[in-house]
Amino acid sequence: MTSRLLLQDVSRETRERLDIYLDLLRKWTPHINLVSKSSLDDAWSRHFEDSAQLLGLSTIEDGTWLDMGSGGGFPGLVIAILLEEQAAKRRVVLMESDQRKCAFLRTVIRETAVNAEVITNRIEVAPPAKAVTISARALSNLSDLLEFTFRHGTEKTEALFPKGRTWQSELSDARSKWRFKHEVYHSNTDPEAVILRIEEIEHV
């Protein structure tokens, strides 16, 4: 497993794409609830660095990366921009039900010219994506996320879920409904947060 990427180490082209994204985020957020307005001043750490660390925890190098409930694009759009630098054979799919947020996501994709697709649909009814990597940030409890992953993944899928201070109780609750393997990684951006890497998901 690779070390987690630090955004100060990226190329000039990638930094320019991230700056375009950040500028659009600041312009759109007053009109659409993409992220909390209070977090905009610290958006680089709160949203961009926080999202970037997921890429280094992925052990899969090809196939579809599905970001569920993308909202303002975290972590999915950040991942798509970083993968562009690596010339990776990966396609990022952003699934979001809010049409205004989808318009924002498509604007960022167009302005940054990255390889990503937006699907406007609800996760629980969208056709299975058969993704090999699935992420979601601040979307739902772990049990629900595993249900969504079971729908949109395969038997080889890895899931990467950032979780806050309640992660241990969520993990315990999920165990009553699901069997899975998991690893816990402490967040680089929040001392109370972790990233759960989960695979081999099965119903109990």
Salt bridges, closest charged atoms under 4 A:
GLU13 OE2 - ARG12 NH2 3.35
GLU16 OE2 - ARG12 NH1 2.88
ASP19 OD1 - ARG15 NE 3.19
ASP23 OD2 - LYS27 NZ 3.24
ASP50 OD2 - ARG137 NE 2.93
ASP98 OD1 - ARG100 NE 3.82
GLU111 OE2 - ARG110 NE 3.88
GLU117 OE1 - ARG91 NH1 2.33
GLU124 OE2 - ARG122 NH2 2.86
GLU158 OE1 - ARG197 NH2 2.94
GLU170 OE1 - LYS163 NZ 2.85
GLU183 OE1 - ARG197 NH1 3.22
GLU192 OE1 - ARG165 NH2 2.80
GLU199 OE2 - LYS181 NZ 3.90
GLU199 OE2 - ARG197 NH1 3.50
GLU200 OE2 - LYS181 NZ 3.75
GLU202 OE1 - ARG179 NE 3.50
